[in-house]
Amino acid sequence: MRDADYCDSVSNLRKARITMQVESHSRFSRDAWSALRSAVPMTLDEAQLERLRGTNEPMSLAEVEDIYLPLVRLINLHVGAARGLAQVTDAFVGRPPVKRPYVIAIAGSVAVGKSTVARLLRVLLSQWPEHPRVDLVTTDGFLWPTQVLLEAGLMSRKGFPESYDVRRMIEFLAEVRSNGEARAPVYSHQSYDIVPGRFDSVDHPDILIFEGLNVLQIGDGVQRARAPVYTAADFFDLSIYIDAAPQDVERWYLERFMVLQRTRMQDPASYFHHLAHLPRDEVSAFAKRLWRDVNLPNLVENIAPTRLRADVVIHKSADHSADELLLRRI
């Protein structure tokens, strides 16, 4: 992506965000949102939060209190309302009541902190007696295996809609909603590939958190793999988008990549082990190319446009902390 294209992309993302604030969502400052926490207790300590943080993601206990405890309160109210509606519908049609998982989607760019938010919400939500069983599944497991991507010439498009087995992802969500149980393939960030024969099992959770780049996207980018149900969003009860300025996400991505060079990439089993002992300026240049050629175009073309579909948008400032929240107007 050329510098001029990059500047245009950043400008367009900013304009889209302003439009969304005005037309579709109500905006809450961090202080205003924090006031909605009510009496939700803080149950985490620093050691527990440290285990939930992702690489180079400095989330604080204060941020948990201000942003995520009010959000957990809202989700708890939504879960109760959804169960009540399901019971009314079951009674109306005369069928036995069935416990259905409440499904939360979490979307956003690479390196924006989706995984940390997903893990945090899983822990916080599981501490409510109304829904103690909370499962977490990521869309990484629905990427096509590396061999399939290579044969299709899609390795440079990994993370784009066409690099996912969307049909299988939709079938997984349909099974969870109808039967309460399903299996998802396991993806290894170390080998950068699907792990053959390994699965994450979902077994009648009260809540399922489904996290990934593409959870709010419509279609799959290629005709051959279109699913019968057009969008995964048909199965979501609540959707959350983690938002940040693209120049901040780029910086976080590059910083994380350099940390991983000193840690995960040192393992000979790592897909990026060939970078482990290169000079840092060469690794930095490699990471910048990945951002400009793959991750930024994917953000601009596929991920950021889905922000409009989210029920909740959590915006992060340059220091990686959440500074405001947007809530869809009902």
FENFENQUI-V637686 format. One record per pair of residues at least 24 apart in sequence whose C-alpha atoms are under 10 Angstrom apart, sorted by the first residue. I is the first residue (numbers start at 1). J is the second residue. If there is no record, write none. Layout:
# FENFENQUI-V637686
I_J, I_J
This chain:
# FENFENQUI-V637686
1_289, 1_291, 1_292, 1_293, 1_294, 1_296, 1_297, 2_292, 2_293, 3_292, 5_292, 5_297, 6_246, 6_247, 6_292, 6_296, 6_297, 6_300, 7_247, 9_246, 9_296, 9_297, 9_299, 9_300, 9_301, 10_245, 10_246, 10_247, 10_296, 10_300, 11_246, 12_300, 13_244, 13_245, 13_246, 13_299, 13_300, 13_304, 13_305, 14_244, 14_245, 14_246, 16_304, 16_305, 16_307, 16_308, 17_243, 17_244, 17_245, 17_304, 17_305, 17_307, 17_308, 19_308, 20_307, 20_308, 20_309, 20_326, 20_328, 21_308, 21_313, 21_326, 21_327, 21_328, 23_308, 23_328, 23_329, 24_308, 24_309, 24_310, 24_311, 24_326, 24_327, 24_328, 24_329, 24_330, 25_308, 25_310, 25_311, 25_312, 25_313, 25_325, 25_326, 25_327, 25_328, 25_329, 25_330, 26_312, 26_313, 26_325, 26_326, 26_327, 26_328, 26_329, 26_330, 27_313, 27_324, 27_325, 27_326, 27_327, 27_328, 27_329, 28_314, 28_323, 28_324, 28_325, 28_326, 28_327, 29_67, 29_315, 29_322, 29_323, 29_324, 29_325, 29_326, 30_63, 30_66, 30_67, 30_314, 30_315, 30_322, 30_323, 30_324, 30_325, 31_66, 31_67, 31_323, 31_324, 32_66, 32_67, 32_324, 32_325, 33_66, 33_67, 33_68, 33_69, 33_70, 33_71, 33_323, 33_324, 33_325, 33_326, 34_63, 34_64, 34_65, 34_66, 34_67, 34_68, 34_69, 34_70, 34_71, 34_324, 35_66, 35_67, 35_70, 36_66, 36_67, 36_69, 36_70, 36_71, 36_73, 36_74, 37_65, 37_66, 37_67, 37_68, 37_69, 37_70, 37_71, 37_72, 37_73, 37_74, 38_69, 38_70, 38_73, 39_69, 39_70, 39_73, 40_65, 40_69, 40_70, 40_72, 40_73, 40_128, 41_65, 41_69, 41_124, 42_69, 42_124, 43_69, 43_123, 43_124, 43_127, 44_120, 44_123, 44_124, 48_120, 48_123, 49_116, 49_119, 49_120, 49_123, 51_116, 51_119, 51_120, 52_115, 52_116, 52_117, 52_118, 52_119, 52_120, 52_123, 53_113, 53_115, 53_116, 53_117, 53_119, 53_120, 54_111, 54_113, 54_114, 54_115, 54_116, 54_117, 54_119, 54_256, 55_111, 55_113, 55_116, 55_252, 55_255, 55_256, 55_257, 55_259, 55_260, 56_111, 56_113, 56_252, 56_253, 56_255, 56_256, 56_257, 56_259, 56_260, 56_320, 57_111, 57_112, 57_113, 57_116, 57_252, 57_256, 57_319, 57_320, 57_321, 58_113, 58_319, 58_320, 58_321, 59_113, 59_116, 59_117, 59_319, 59_320, 59_321, 59_322, 60_321, 62_321, 63_321, 63_322, 63_323, 64_117, 64_120, 64_121, 64_124, 64_321, 64_322, 66_322, 66_323, 67_314, 67_321, 67_322, 67_323, 67_324, 67_325, 68_117, 68_120, 68_121, 68_124, 68_314, 68_322, 69_121, 69_124, 69_125, 71_121, 71_125, 71_312, 71_325, 72_121, 72_122, 72_124, 72_125, 72_128, 73_124, 73_125, 73_128, 75_102, 75_104, 75_121, 75_125, 75_237, 75_238, 76_125, 76_128, 76_130, 76_131, 78_102, 78_237, 78_238, 79_103, 79_130, 79_131, 79_206, 79_207, 79_237, 79_238, 80_130, 80_131, 82_237, 98_178, 98_179, 98_180, 99_177, 99_178, 99_179, 99_180, 99_204, 99_205, 99_206, 100_176, 100_177, 100_178, 100_179, 100_180, 100_204, 100_205, 100_206, 100_207, 101_131, 101_133, 101_134, 101_135, 101_176, 101_177, 101_178, 101_179, 101_180, 101_181, 101_203, 101_204, 101_205, 101_206, 101_207, 101_208, 101_209, 101_236, 101_237, 102_131, 102_134, 102_176, 102_177, 102_205, 102_206, 102_207, 102_208, 102_209, 102_235, 102_236, 102_237, 102_238, 103_134, 103_135, 103_136, 103_173, 103_176, 103_177, 103_205, 103_206, 103_207, 103_208, 103_209, 103_210, 103_233, 103_235, 103_236, 103_237, 103_238, 103_239, 104_136, 104_207, 104_208, 104_209, 104_210, 104_211, 104_233, 104_235, 104_236, 104_237, 104_238, 104_239, 104_240, 105_137, 105_138, 105_208, 105_209, 105_210, 105_211, 105_212, 105_214, 105_215, 105_216, 105_232, 105_233, 105_235, 105_236, 105_237, 105_238, 105_239, 105_240, 105_241, 105_310, 105_311, 106_138, 106_209, 106_210, 106_211, 106_212, 106_213, 106_214, 106_215, 106_216, 106_238, 106_239, 106_240, 106_241, 106_242, 106_310, 106_312, 106_313, 107_210, 107_211, 107_212, 107_213, 107_214, 107_215, 107_216, 107_217, 107_239, 107_240, 107_241, 107_242, 107_243, 107_303, 107_304, 107_306, 107_307, 107_310, 107_313, 108_211, 108_212, 108_213, 108_214, 108_215, 108_216, 108_240, 108_241, 108_242, 108_243, 108_244, 108_299, 108_303, 108_304, 108_306, 108_307, 108_313, 108_314, 109_212, 109_213, 109_214, 109_241, 109_242, 109_243, 109_244, 109_246, 109_249, 109_250, 109_253, 109_295, 109_296, 109_298, 109_299, 109_300, 109_302, 109_303, 109_304, 110_159, 110_212, 110_213, 110_249, 110_250, 110_252, 110_253, 110_291, 110_295, 110_296, 110_298, 110_299, 110_303, 111_248, 111_249, 111_250, 111_251, 111_252, 111_253, 111_254, 111_255, 111_256, 111_257, 111_295, 112_242, 112_243, 112_244, 112_245, 112_246, 112_248, 112_249, 112_250, 112_252, 112_253, 112_315, 112_316, 112_320, 113_242, 113_243, 113_244, 113_249, 113_252, 113_316, 113_320, 113_321, 114_211, 114_212, 114_213, 114_240, 114_241, 114_242, 114_243, 115_211, 115_212, 117_211, 117_240, 117_242, 118_209, 118_210, 118_211, 118_212, 118_240, 119_209, 119_211, 121_209, 122_207, 122_208, 122_209, 125_206, 125_207, 126_206, 126_207, 130_206, 131_205, 131_206, 131_207, 132_205, 132_206, 132_207, 133_203, 133_204, 133_205, 133_206, 133_207, 133_208, 134_202, 134_203, 134_204, 134_205, 134_206, 134_207, 134_208, 134_209, 135_200, 135_201, 135_202, 135_203, 135_204, 135_205, 135_206, 135_207, 135_208, 135_209, 135_210, 136_200, 136_201, 136_202, 136_205, 136_207, 136_208, 136_209, 136_210, 136_211, 137_183, 137_184, 137_185, 137_186, 137_200, 137_201, 137_202, 137_208, 137_209, 137_210, 137_211, 137_212, 138_184, 138_185, 138_186, 138_187, 138_200, 138_209, 138_210, 138_211, 138_212, 138_213, 138_215, 139_164, 139_165, 139_166, 139_169, 139_184, 139_185, 139_186, 139_187, 139_210, 139_211, 139_212, 139_213, 139_214, 139_215, 140_164, 140_184, 140_185, 140_186, 140_187, 140_188, 140_189, 140_192, 140_193, 140_194, 140_211, 140_212, 140_213, 140_214, 141_165, 141_168, 141_169, 141_184, 141_185, 141_186, 141_187, 141_188, 141_193, 141_194, 141_195, 141_198, 141_199, 141_200, 141_212, 142_166, 142_167, 142_168, 142_169, 142_170, 142_172, 142_184, 142_185, 142_186, 142_187, 142_194, 143_168, 143_169, 143_185, 143_186, 143_187, 143_193, 143_194, 144_187, 144_193, 144_194, 145_187, 145_192, 145_193, 145_194, 145_195, 145_196, 146_191, 146_192, 146_193, 146_194, 147_193, 147_194, 156_290, 156_293, 156_294, 157_293, 157_294, 157_295, 157_297, 157_298, 158_294, 158_295, 158_298, 159_212, 159_213, 159_214, 159_294, 159_295, 159_298, 159_299, 159_302, 159_303, 160_213, 160_214, 160_220, 160_221, 160_294, 160_295, 160_297, 160_298, 160_299, 160_301, 160_302, 160_303, 161_213, 161_214, 161_215, 161_217, 161_218, 161_219, 161_220, 161_221, 161_222, 161_298, 161_302, 161_303, 162_219, 162_220, 162_221, 162_222, 162_223, 162_224, 162_225, 162_226, 163_220, 163_221, 163_222, 164_214, 164_220, 164_221, 164_222, 164_225, 165_220, 165_225, 165_226, 165_227, 166_214, 166_215, 166_219, 166_220, 166_221, 166_222, 166_225, 166_226, 166_227, 166_228, 166_229, 166_230, 166_231, 166_232, 167_219, 167_220, 167_224, 167_225, 167_226, 167_227, 167_228, 167_229, 167_230, 167_231, 167_232, 168_225, 168_227, 169_215, 169_227, 169_232, 170_226, 170_227, 170_228, 170_229, 170_230, 170_231, 170_232, 170_233, 170_234, 170_235, 171_227, 171_228, 171_229, 171_232, 172_202, 172_232, 173_208, 173_210, 173_232, 173_233, 173_234, 173_235, 173_236, 174_229, 174_232, 174_234, 174_235, 175_202, 176_202, 176_203, 176_204, 176_205, 176_208, 176_235, 177_204, 177_208, 177_235, 177_236, 179_203, 179_204, 180_204, 180_205, 180_206, 180_208, 181_205, 188_270, 188_271, 189_264, 189_270, 189_271, 189_272, 190_264, 190_265, 190_267, 190_268, 190_269, 190_270, 190_271, 190_272, 190_273, 191_268, 191_269, 191_270, 191_271, 191_272, 191_273, 192_269, 192_270, 192_271, 192_272, 193_271, 207_237, 208_236, 209_236, 209_238, 209_239, 210_236, 210_239, 211_239, 211_240, 211_241, 213_241, 213_298, 213_299, 213_302, 213_303, 213_304, 213_306, 214_298, 214_302, 214_303, 214_306, 215_239, 215_240, 215_241, 215_303, 215_306, 216_240, 216_241, 216_302, 216_303, 216_304, 216_305, 216_306, 216_307, 216_308, 216_309, 216_310, 217_302, 217_303, 217_304, 217_305, 217_306, 217_307, 217_309, 218_302, 218_306, 221_302, 233_309, 233_310, 237_311, 238_310, 238_311, 238_312, 239_307, 239_309, 239_310, 239_311, 239_312, 239_313, 240_307, 240_309, 240_310, 240_311, 240_312, 240_313, 240_314, 240_326, 240_327, 241_303, 241_304, 241_306, 241_307, 241_308, 241_309, 241_310, 241_311, 241_312, 241_313, 241_314, 241_315, 241_325, 241_326, 242_304, 242_307, 242_310, 242_312, 242_313, 242_314, 242_315, 242_316, 242_322, 242_325, 243_304, 243_307, 243_313, 243_314, 243_315, 243_316, 243_317, 243_322, 243_324, 243_325, 244_304, 244_313, 244_314, 244_315, 244_316, 244_317, 244_318, 244_320, 244_321, 244_322, 245_315, 245_316, 245_317, 245_318, 246_296, 246_299, 246_300, 246_304, 247_296, 247_318, 248_316, 248_317, 248_318, 248_319, 248_320, 249_291, 249_296, 249_316, 249_317, 249_318, 249_320, 250_287, 250_288, 250_291, 250_292, 250_295, 250_296, 251_288, 251_291, 251_318, 252_318, 252_319, 252_320, 253_287, 253_288, 253_290, 253_291, 253_295, 254_283, 254_284, 254_285, 254_286, 254_287, 254_288, 254_290, 254_291, 255_284, 255_287, 256_287, 257_283, 257_284, 257_286, 257_287, 257_288, 258_283, 258_284, 258_287
